[in-house]
Amino acid sequence: MKRSTPYTLFKTLGLLAWTGCILLLGYQAAAWGLTAQWPSLTLMDVGSRLGLDLLTLIRSLPLEFAIKGAYVLITTQLSVALWWAGAAFFVLAFLCAVIVDR
């Protein structure tokens, strides 16, 4: 049976997210081996390195969501975010396989 396009898309995005997580952890482990310091890469660090001003985006949110969003961006490690994104994409792929492709 041929799978739907959303299933393939979510599965591919899940694999890409988990591959990115593994590569990032490999980079951090190599940097730790060379410098004896674990490099911290948060979502905020990545956004600023890509030229995104995430704090300006957060200012447009209501105060409660802005505080929570800033906290998540500052404290969440990129590797953890990639792992959870991959898990979410695989769950979506499974749901597409069960619901759409039945």
N, C-alpha and C positions, 0 to 999 in steps of 0.2 A: 504494500500500500504506500502510495506517495504521500509524504508529509507536506503540510502547508508551509507557506513562506514565513509566517510569524514563528513557527516552531524552529525552523532553520535559523532565522535571525536571532532569536533568543539564545539558542544553543551556541551559536558562533560568538555572540557577545559575552556569554558566560565563560567560554573558553578563553577569549581575549582578556577578560578581567582577571581570571585566575592565572593566566600566563604572565600578565603584568605584575600580579602580586608576587609570583615566584621570582621573576627577574628583579623586582625591587628588593625583595629580601636577600637575593644573591648579591646585589650591589651593596646593601647595608652590611652584610656579613663580610664582604671583601674590604669595605672601608673600615670596619671594626678590626679586622685582622691586620690592616696596615697602620692604623692610627690609634688603636685601643680605645676608640670612642665610637659608640653607636650613633650614626647620624639620624637625627629626628626629622622626618619629612611628614608634615601635617598637610591637611587639605588647604590651609591658608598659605603655606609655603609654596605649594604647587601653583595655586591661583596667582600669587604675586610673581612667580617666575614666568608664567605664561602671559603676564601683562594684564591680568584681570584684577579689577579693584572690587573684591568681594564685599568689603565693608561698606562701600557706597551702595551696593545692591541691597545689603541688609538694612540700611537706613530707611529704605522705602517700605519696610515691613512694620506692622504694629510692634510696639515696644516689647511685649512678651515674646513674640516670635523672633524679633531681632536679637534679644539676649540669648535665647536658646540657639539660634543659628550661629551667632558669633562663638558661643561656647563649643559647638560641634566642630566648626571650622578650625578653631585654635587647638583643640585637644585631640581630634581624631587622626590617628596615623593613616597615611595613605595606603599602606599595605592592608590594614584592617578594612578600610573602605572598599578597596578592590575585591577583597575576599567576600564581603557581604554583598557587593554588587553582583559578583559572579553567582553566588548562591541564589540571589533574587532572580537573575536571568534564567537559571536552571529550573527554578520553581515555575516561572512563567512558561518556559518551554514544556514542562510536564503538563501544566494546565491546558496549554494549547493542544497537546497530544491527546489529552483525555476529553476535552470539551469540543474542540473544533474538528479533530480528525476521527471522531468516533464512527 
